């Protein structure tokens, strides 16, 4: 059933959690009424390639609403995920830390999130925000759905993966419903500070359920149509923010959870989710930060940044210090120009779960350099030999974004330096032997229609 709660009813729903988070009902009401708190929206798009958006070079996918975020905000052109693919990428964002630190060395779908560390949703809830979840979860164990790890309002999951069945029996494309859900969440909470996490299934394969009304706008491409549908959903978000005059008091950050599946593109980089897993395109995602009046409009930030930074940034916007487990940094000073250079001097990748043998990745990024561990099979005629060729490869991404020219031999000092940095990073992680058992099942939001309203697990 569709829930339409007024502010008083909402406070009644969440007051039961106020004691657990150390706040009285009066303090909670005052916190929720504080006009100085800035809303935070994270748009985390499944399988979004670096070159899939108009504002990042696409000539085939019309994305006017996302492009407007870039025009009115700042593009992050060196924006990364540190734990591909989907499930570990989401866990890293949700925890603000390298997921390997709690045993997620690869997909590890179903591995629990740490219980002794707050998710970004739990943190923002405790900071006085109404926290909302719309879309895909795929995080933590089966006992750790979004409503258990900090989200107070969760749009329920119903129907097939890409289709949603309404309470009246009508079926719509899920991304269309996602857009409506974002509008409903903000209509319900426009006078409260809110944290909204939108993670659509949309671009993920298969694409046969994409309606023609979207694919026709992308030259007949079902893949492009999925992107168009997500852009329309974001258009609904921007419209409701404008309706309630919330634009100047809302930070939006947009990126993807990993590189593209075919026929998406990571251009000018190569690689992606299925082919080219060792390439830059699997981990280098488009980034946009939008906060009118606070983040410069029409600018480009080229410093190394990653999704680990979103937690620390949200905490700073809320006027809080992020918890000690966070590996990320506050992006705002870099985007405003009060801090310069890279947000992180080094970024690391280490997917090494022995149960996930097909998606191993070891790499490190520093300045314009990318060092990656290559795994190749020797071939003899048409028979593949068991022996593997394993070696490090070094690329200058500024000059060679397609990673076609290995410079290890030409730059042995840099190669040695980055190998040591990567080894130092790995040495600080728990051993692979400590990986606990996990279910390998995707965790979804609660089943049904409408919303689950709760105190977010407290």
PyMOL commands that set and color helices and strands:
alter all, ss='L'
color gray80, all
select helices_A, chain A and resi 7-17+25-32+54-56+64-72+86-95+99-102+120-126+146-148+174-189+212-218+222-243+247-249+280-282+309-317+332-336+357-359+412-427+432-434
alter helices_A, ss='H'
color red, helices_A
select strands_A, chain A and resi 39-45+74-80+130-135+153-155+163-165+171-173+194-199+250-256+284-290+299-301+305-306+346-351+361-366+369-380+383-396+451-453
alter strands_A, ss='S'
color yellow, strands_A
deselect
rebuild
show_as cartoon
